[in-house]
């Protein structure tokens, strides 16, 4: 079947997207999401609410069941009847192959291979299908039945033996984080440290790595990756993407942010610009308003020696600076304009995801994001292991105690004052 139109549900499920017929309205869905996520909820309010499930007392066994390999790829009709006005396809991507063999595994779920799942609705029926993304790393490990490439979050060859990993910083593109649907029939699987993989939206067959119409290039604006958490501008019908790149002179203490926008209808790359910044850049998500891309830069340091020696993955070498006085909020002007970014000091939060952003009638920028006020390693479940893990990190982790609480935070600022 041919699939038309697109709107994202990334505020609800960060790895999913729903593709609807062209007759569906984009603006009403966006406006409803803005109203829904404009509210700010503190941790205390969440715990006091009867409508929000508290994480205290969670089912550990149920939690661990979420980290079992999906062994089958299937296509079948789902039982039941569905609303006749529900028409389109829901795509979802996520880490799915956790165990490579009986005695080798990805030590962290974020290192596991990605799988695209799809549910197509129409004529009161629904059909399910799923398929692993056929990246070179996935195919090699499937053939050799062992870990063949290092993972960003600590997975290593030969069960972590340093001599099998030393000087190797070529990490596996697991394509496991998000999906992007552009134009009328182009589907991509995304992972923020590498190029997108194009997927056939009907069969879910992997077509191969994509330059995303010139976004991935070796030209004047050299860029070898496309971050997983783009944003959709429903008014201009543009896809707003970015990538975080190492700095040219001192990668451990500087970075570049490359922003770009594609036309959602014909997929054209409208513009691409790169800006240098001080400090280590670890932005997993962004927000957009009418005039800005918004990024939070938390105070991080990077310890490269364990990475180069094959002792730790890249994420395990990131250190949150507990002594830092502030982090930074970076506002990059949208469009191919000769305007400089606005950099603003903010408290030392860390954030994986934004929730909402907009500009009010007075030109203020309002940003809602999910933040934590403590160690990034605990938040990312990167752990404090001094050696290679004998068992995966999800076995034995206490979600309620070991992972810091998050809360919704609203920041209101006037860019003209900075």
C-alpha positions, 0 to 999 in steps of 0.5 A, a space after each residue: 500500500 502507498 502511504 501519504 502524509 506524516 505527523 510525529 508523536 515524538 512527544 508521546 513516544 520518542 521512537 515512533 511516528 504515525 503516517 496518515 492519509 493526506 486528508 488528515 490535518 497537520 495543524 490540529 494535531 500539532 495544536 492539540 499536542 502544544 496544549 497538552 504539553 504546555 503544562 509543567 508537572 513537578 516530581 512532587 505533583 506527580 507522586 501526589 497524583 492518582 492519575 500518574 503511575 508511580 515508579 516506586 514498587 515497580 515489577 522488576 521481573 516485568 521490567 527485565 522481560 522487556 530486554 528479551 530478543 525478538 526472535 521472529 519477523 512476521 506479518 499478520 492481521 490483528 484480531 478485533 475491530 477498529 474505528 473506520 476513521 483510523 487510517 494510516 500506519 504507525 511506525 516504531 523503532 527500538 533496540 530489540 536484539 540484546 543477546 548476540 549468542 548464548 554467552 555474548 550480549 550487548 551490555 547496555 540496551 542502547 547498544 542493541 540492534 534496532 527493529 522497525 515495527 509497523 501497524 497499518 489501519 484501514 477498513 476497520 482492520 489492522 495489520 502488524 509487521 516487524 523487521 530487523 534493520 539490516 545494518 552491516 554490524 547486525 548482519 556480521 554479528 548474525 553470521 559470526 554469532 558473536 560481538 564484532 563491533 564496539 558499542 557506544 555504551 560499553 559493549 566490546 569485542 571478545 567480552 571486553 578484553 582490552 587488546 581486542 578493542 584498543 585504538 578502535 573507535 569505529 562504533 556500530 551503527 545500530 539504527 535503533 532510536 527513532 523513525 523519520 517519514 519524509 515525502 510520500 513514501 520514504 522511511 528512515 531508521 535513525 541513530 544519532 552517531 551515524 547515517 540514517 538507514 532507509 527502509 521500505 515502508 511497505 515491506 520494512 526491507 532495509 534499502 541501505 545508508 542514506 545521505 538524506 538528500 545531502 545532509 550526510 556529506 564530506 563537503 564544506 559543511 562536513 557531516 557524517 551523522 543525523 541525530 535521532 530526535 528531529 522536530 516537525 514544523 507543521 506550519 512550514 511543513 519542514 523537518 528540522 534536524 541536527 547533528 552534534 559533531 566534535 570540535 576541530 581542535 580539541 574534541 574533548 572540550 569543544 563541539 559543533 552543532 550542525 542544523 538543517 531543514 528539509 522540505 517535508 513534501 519533496 524532501 529537499 535539503 533547504 539549508 545546512 549550517 554549522 556553529 562551533 561552541 566551547 565545551 563537550 556537546 551531548 545533546 540527544 534532543 532539541 526543541 524548535 520554535 518559529 525562529 530558533 533551534 534550542 539545545 541544552 548543554 550540560 556541564 560535561 567532561 570527557 575522559 578519552 584514555 579509557 575509550 582509546 585503550 578499549 576499556 570503556 565505551 564513549 558514553 562511559 567516559 562522559 563525566 558530569 561536572 558536579 562542581 560546575 556553576 551553570 550549564 548553557 542553553 543554546 538558541 540557534 536561529 532557524 533559516 539560512 540567515 547570517 545571525 549568531 546563536 544566543 548562549 544563555 547560562 542556566 542551572 546545571 541540569 541534564 536533559 535527554 528530552 524536550 517536551 515543548 517549546 514556543 514563542 509568546 506574543 512578546 517574543 519570549 521563548 518558552 521551553 519545557 523539558 524533562 530534566 535531572 539534577 544528578 549524575 548523567 551516568 546513573 540517568 543513562 544507566 551507564 553505571 560505575 563498573 570498573 571492569 567489563 560487565 559479566 551480565 547486562 546492566 538491566 539485570 539487577 538494576 533497581 529502577 526506583 533507587 539506581 536511576 535519578 528522578 526526572 521532572 518537567 521544567 519550564 524555562 521562560 527567557 527573552 532572547 533580546 536580553 542576551 
